[in-house]
Amino acid sequence: MNLGEPIAKSTIAVTSVTVEKDVTIVNYEGDVGKYGRVFATHRLRASEDTRQAYEFEGSARTLLDDGTAVSVSLRGIGRRSGGRFKLFSLDNASNVDQRLAVIEVDMMEKTASVTVYAL
């Protein structure tokens, strides 16, 4: 599948991690190109047998330069390798944007590389 050129790329901070019995909650914050300041949360559920494959849901809020706020629902899959996650997120925004985000999270460095494609 050719998604074309990304519409936004950035590295953002992992601001907190909460570990519960069945879910890991990861929070992020940072500037992501045309989406302005982004605040996001992923709730990761690992497959019980390997703890390497994940399904997730989440939410994001963006604050654009003009003061507009956009709400986004996030849903996707991912895989862990050591201290890194690679997540594939289908995003549905309140401004009717739909996109695919590829997020590479380095838990040791507490950073996430985000690449966003228009759908």
N, C-alpha and C positions, 0 to 999 in steps of 0.2 A: 504494500500500500504506500503510495506516495502522498505524503501530507504536505508537501511543499516546504517553503521556508517558514521557520518559526516566526510568530508574531511578537513574542517576548521571550527574553532569556535573562536570568538573574541568579545570584546566589543570595540566599536569605538565611537568617539565624534560626536554629532550633532553640526556643526560649524555655521550654520545659518538657519533661517526660514524666508521665504517671504510669506506673505498672500495677495492674490489677490481675486477678486470677486468670481471666479469660480475654483480657483486652489490654493493649498498650496505647496510651493516649499521647500523641506528639503535637506540640503547639509550635507555630512558626510566626515569624514577623520579618518583614522586609519590603523593599521597593522592587516592583516587578514591572518595569517598562511602562506601557500605556495604562496598566491597571493601577498605578499609583502605589500607595502604601497598603500592603496586604497583611491581614491577620488570619491565620488558618489553623484548623485542628483536624487531625486524622485520628480515628478510632480503629486501630488495627486488630484484627482477630486472626490468630495463627491457626493453621491446620494442626490438629492435635498430634498427628503421627510424626511430623517432621519439624514443626516450629520454624519452617523456612518459607512456606508459601502463605500468603496473606490475602484476605479480603478486607476492604475498609470502606468506611463511610466518613463523611466529615462535612465541615462548613467553613466558609471563608467570608470575610467582609473586606471590601476594598474601599479606600478613600482616594478619590481622584483629585487632581490638582484644582479643579473648579469647585470642590467641596461636595460633589455628588458621592453618595455611598451606594455600593452594589453588594447584594447578598448572593452567595453562590453555594449550591449544594454540590458535594463531591462524592463520588463513588468509584471504586475500582479494585484492582488487584495489584499484588506486588510479591517480591521475593527478597529474602534476606540472604546475604553471604557475609559471614563474619559480622562485623560491626556496621555493615552497609545495607541499606534497603534500596531497591529500585521499584518505584510505584508508578502505575499507569492509571491516571485519573480522568474520568469523564465528568466534565464540569457543566452545570446548568445554572446560568446567572439570571438574576432578576431583570436585567436589561435585555433579555432574550439572547445573549451571546451563548453559544455552545462551543466547547473546546476540549481538546485532549491535552493534558499536562503530563509530562514525564518528569518525575521528581527523583533525584538521586540523593539520598540522605546518608551522611556520614555521622553516625552517632558518637564516635570518639571526638571528632572535631566540632560537633554540634552545628553543622551547616547543611544546607540543602540546595542543590543546583536544580533550578526550575527551567524547563523549556516548554513553551506553550504554543500549540498549533490551533488554527481555526478549523472548525468542522463545517 
